[in-house]
């Protein structure tokens, strides 16, 4: 799921770049657009594991706990680290960058 979330984030950045946005705007807009789908998939999976965590017995309960906390941590890591690493790898500076809310309307 972590890899799928990272692929969705990078793909959205590429879609925004292809739509004619600057790389800085593409990174920010894609992080905003993909935030809700990534959070929702993580939350639904975590909520599905909660009954197993609470009543799973001696084998399944610790396994569900590891999956829950690993998924929560990796989701936060994906949302924070993926755009940052993309900007670092493509040498994109954000010095002097100013956010324009009109960028969201241009992409739709």
N, C-alpha and C positions, 0 to 999 in steps of 0.2 A: 504494500500500500504506500509505503514511503517513496519508492521508486516511481509509482504511478503519479503521486502528487507532484514530484519534482518534474516529471515529464510534462504534466499538464501545465505547470508554471512556465517552463521553458518554451513550450509550444505556444502559449498565449503571448509570451514576449515576442516570439517570431511573427505571430499574426499581427500584433500591434505595429511592429516595425514594417511589415509589408503594407500596412494601411497608410504608411507615410508619416508616422510619428517619429520624433527623435528617440534615440536609444534611452535617454533618461526618462522621458514620458512613457515609453513602452514598458520599462521596468516597473514604474510606479503604478501605471494603469493595470497592468497584468496582475500585480500583487493585489490590487483592490478587487479586480474582477474574479480572481480565483480564491479569494479568502473564504467566502461563504461556502462554495462547494467542497473545499478541502475540510473546513471545520465540520460541515454537516456529515460528511462521510465518516470522519473520525468519531464524532459524537454518536452516530447511530451504531457503529461497531462497538464502541465502548459500552453503550447502553445494552446492547445485546449480550455482552459478556458479564454484566453485573449479576444476573441470577446465577450464572455458573460460578462466579467468584464468591457469592454468599452461601450457596448450597451445593457446591460441587464436590465436596468430600475432600479426602486427603490428597488426591492426585490432581483433580481438575481445578480446585480453588486456587492453589499457588500458581498454576499455569495461567489461569485467567487473570490473576493479579499482575503477573509479568507482562502479559499481552496488553492489558489496560494501560499500565504506566509506560510501557515502551511505545505504544501507539500515541499516547498523549505527548510524550517527550519528542518523538520523531515528527509529529505534526507541527509543534511549535518550532522545532529546528528547521523543518522544511519551509515554513512561512517566513522565517527570519533569515535563514542562511542562503537559501537558493537565489533570491534576487541579489543579495550581496555578493555571492560568489560569481554570479553572471556578470555583474558590473566590474568585479576585479579581473576576471579572465579576459573581458573585452576592453579593459582599460578605459572604463567610463567614469569620468569624474563628476561629482555632484557639487563641486564648489561653485557658489553663485547660482545654483539651481533654484528657481522659483516655481512653485506649483500654480498651475492655471486650471481652475475647475472646468473651463470650457473644453479641455482636452477629452473629458469623458463623453461629451456630446458629439465630438467630431468622430470618434471611433465607432459610434453606433449607427 
